[in-house]
Amino acid sequence: MAKTKYDYLVKPLKYRKLPGAGKAEYITMWQGADLEGLNVSFIWGYHRNEGKWGVGGEFGHVHPYGEVFMFTGLDYDNPNTMSAEVRLELGEEAEEHVIAAPSVIAIPAGVPHLPMVTKKADKPFGFLAISCDAKDKTTELKSRKKAFVLANKTGEMITRLELRDIKRTKGGNADFMGHWTGKKLNGFDLNFTWAFHTGTGLWHEHDPHVHPNDEALVFVGCDPDNPDYLGAEIEFRFGEEQEVHVFDKPTVVIAPKGLVHCPLITRKVEKPYSFTAICLAHEHTTTWFGGEKPFTSQ
């Protein structure tokens, strides 16, 4: 098949299997070099194994950039439940926190974090880590004091991820969606969504659109036993020429700042799937170009 102008911006996700207690069963890892130079990295994984995660070192680690952790359940019918319990340590005094519901943890640059332990997993769950840098820059700590009486100095970093019922009546946009912005903590040039989808058709009636910032659009399946299965067929368009791309596997789509993109159309759905828009800006800003007549699939 002949290459097209924007092929390089559509990249299938590739998973690795990580056997062992506490580790993600399947994981995909992306840095800026994989994302056409975007100043971001991300990890997405499916977890079901109890035990200590194989990251962070004995005393945790730090980064010179901000990082966000997101925990989510995978059950479309119960989007605000996780059915698992993860404990992690945050801050200089290794305060212990328990994550038992969909949550976002925004960790500023230089704040120690981890280790992390899955204490129970009644059902598989998903974990997304977004780093505000194109490369992994990690320093493992050689020691760390632990508070005997926890002062909860780091609890403000944790936010419950509430997925709202969007009351969708038509089109392919989200059924349930949550949104986090950099306003939560200063210094994060990052905002992102997390959503569950089952609808078909056009996502936005006023497409195409453009952003003054880069973004990575990540489509993943909800079946932890089959991470290469998306459960849907997606049509995505690039540029003023509306170049059409179609995929039915888990995929990351890169939309560099200033590049006109969409419409985004869900052609068919077999099972619910999830989507995150990772946007490299403090807040979400969009300029819409669509008129009264919606685009239709070709």
N, C-alpha and C positions, 0 to 999 in steps of 0.2 A: 504494500500500500504506500502510495506516494506521501512524502512528508508535506505538511502544510505549515503555514507561517507561525502558528501558535502551538504546535505539537509539544514543544518543550515545556509548556506551562501546565500540562496534564500528566500527572505521575501516579501510577498504581502504587498502593502501599504494599510493602513486603514485610512479612512477619517472620520472627524467629521464635522457636519454641525453647523455653528455659525451664527444664525440669528442676525440681528441688523445692524444699520447704520455703514458703514465704515469697518465692519469686513469681513474677508474672508468668502465666502459662504461655501466652503469646504476646509479643511486643514488637512495635515498630518504632524506630528512632530516626529523627531527621534533624540535621543541622543546616545552617545557612547555605553552605556550599551545595547541599542537596536541593535547596529551595531557590535556586537562581540568585543567590546572594542576599536574600532577605536577612535582616538583622534579628533573627529569632531561631530558636530550636524548640522541638517538641518531642515528647514521648507519649505514645498511647499503648495501653496494655490491658489484657483481660486477666483477672486474678480470681483464683479459687483456693489457693494453697495457704494453709495456716502456717505461721512461723515468722521468723525475722526476715525482712527483705534483704536481698544481697547487695545493698547499696548503702553508702553513707559512712562506712567505717565504724569502728567501735565507739567513737566519741562524736560522731556526726561530722559535718563539713560546712564550708561556707563558699559563697560565690561573690564576685565583684559586681554582680548585676542582680536585679530582682527576678524572682521566680514565683510561679503560681502553680499550686497543686489543685486538681479537681477530682473529687470522688463521685461516682455515679452508680446507681443501679442500672440494670439492663432490661428491666421488665416494663414494657410499654404500658401495660394495664395498671401499673403502680409506679409512676414516674418519680415520685418523691420518697421512695423507700430504697434502702441499700441492702438490707438483710445481711450485714457484715459489720465487724467491729475492728477498726485499725487504731493502734496507739502510736503516737509519734512524739518526739521531743523537740521543743522550740526554745530558742533564746540561749543566752549565756548560762543560765542556771538550769538548762535542760528540763524545763517545765513539761510535764506529760499531759497530753491532750488525747481524748478519745473521739474518734470520728465514727458515728454509727448511722449517719444519714447523708444524703447528697450534700456536699460541702465544697467551698472554695477556700484555699489557704493562700494568702498573698504574703510572701516572705521578702522583705526588703533586702537590698544588697548588704552583705556583711553580717547578716544575722545567722548564727549557727542553727542548724536544723538536722533532724534525724538523730539516731536510728529510728526505724519504723517497723512495727510488728503487726501482722494480721492475727488477732486473737481468736476470731471465729469468722467463718464465711458460710452461712446457711445457703446462700446462693452466690454464683459468680458476680463480680462487680467490675466496673471499668475505672481506670486511673489515667488522667491526662496531666502531664507536667509541661508547662510552657516556660522557657527561659528567655529573658530579654537580651539575648546576645546570639551571634551567629555561631560561636564556638563554645565548647564545654571548657570552662575555666573553674576547676574545683580544687579546693585545698582541704584535705582531710585534717581534722583536729587530732593532736596527740594527747590532749587531756581536756577535761571540762568538768567544772564543779557542778554538783547537783543540789538543788535546794531541798532542805528537809521539810520546810513548810512552803508550799507553792503559793506565790503571790499573784499568779495569773497576770503577769506582765505582758504575755504574748497572746492572750485570748482575743484581742481585737483584730488579729490577723485572720481569724476564722469567721466565715460567713456561711450561713445555711443557704444552699442552692435551691431556691424554690422554682420549680418548673410550672409556669402558669398555663392553664388551659386557654389556648388562643381563640377557641370557639370558631375554628375554621369551618366555613360552609362550602368552599370550593377551592380549587387550585392545589398546588403541591407544597405550599409553605407549611410551617411547623404546626403540629397539633399541641405539643407541650414545649415551652421554651423558657430558659433562664438567661439572664444577661448580666455580665460583670464588667465594670469600667474602671479605669485608672483613678477615678475620683475617690475610690475607697481608700487608697494610700497614695501619698504624693510620690512622684518619681517613676511611676509605671507608665510608660508609653505603650499601653496595651489595653485592649478591650476585647471581649470574646462572648460568643453565645454558646449554648448547648441546647440541643433540641431533639425531639423524637418526631418522625414523619411517617405518614401513611397515605397522604393524598396524592393525586395525580393532577397534572396540568401546570399552568404558569404559576411561578412563585410570587412575582410582583407585577402589578398591572402597569407600572410606570417605567419599566425598563426600556432601554438599557440605562446603566448608570456608571458613575466613576467616583473614586475616592482620592483625597489628597495624600493618602498613605498606602503602604503595601498591605496586602492581606493574603492569608493562606486559608483556603476553604477545604475542610476535611470531611469526607463522607465515609462513615464506618458502619458495619453491620452490628446487630445486637445479639448474634448467636456466638457465644464464647467457644462453642465446639467447632465452629467453622469460620474462622476470622477472615478468610478470603471471599466470603459470600456477603454481598451488600444487601441483596433482597430487593433491588430496584434498578431501573434503567433511567439514567439522567442525561439530559441534553444541556450543553453549556455553550454559550456563544462568546466570541472574542472580537474586539475591534469594531470600528465603524463599518467594516465590511461584513460583520456578523458571521464570522467563520464558525461553522458548527462542529462541535465535538460531542461524541456520545460514549458513555461508559456504563458498565454494569458490575464493576468490581470496586472494592474499597479504594479510594483515590484522594489525592490532594491536588487541588487546583490552585495555581498561583495567579494572583491578580496584582501586578506591579502598580504602584501609584501612577495615576494619570492615564492608565489603559482603560478604555471603555470596555465594559463586559456585561454579560447577560443579554437577553433573557436566560433564565434558568428554568428548565421545564422537566418535570418528572413524567417520563413517558409511561412507565408501568411500575407497579409495586406488588411484590409477592409476600414480603414480610416487613414489619416495621424496621426502620433504620435510623441512625443518628447522624447529626451534622453539627460541626462547630466552625464558626467563622472567627479566625484569629486575626485581629486587626491591630496594626502597629501604630496606634495613636491613643492618647489619653481618653478621648471620647470618640464616638462613632459619627462620622460626617459623610454625607452622600449627596451628590448632585445627580438628579434624575433627568433623563432626556426623552422619556417615552411620552407619547401623545394619548389621545383618547382611544385609538384603536390598539388593542393588545397584539403582540406578536403571536404567531401561531407556529407550531412545529412543522418543519419541512420533512 
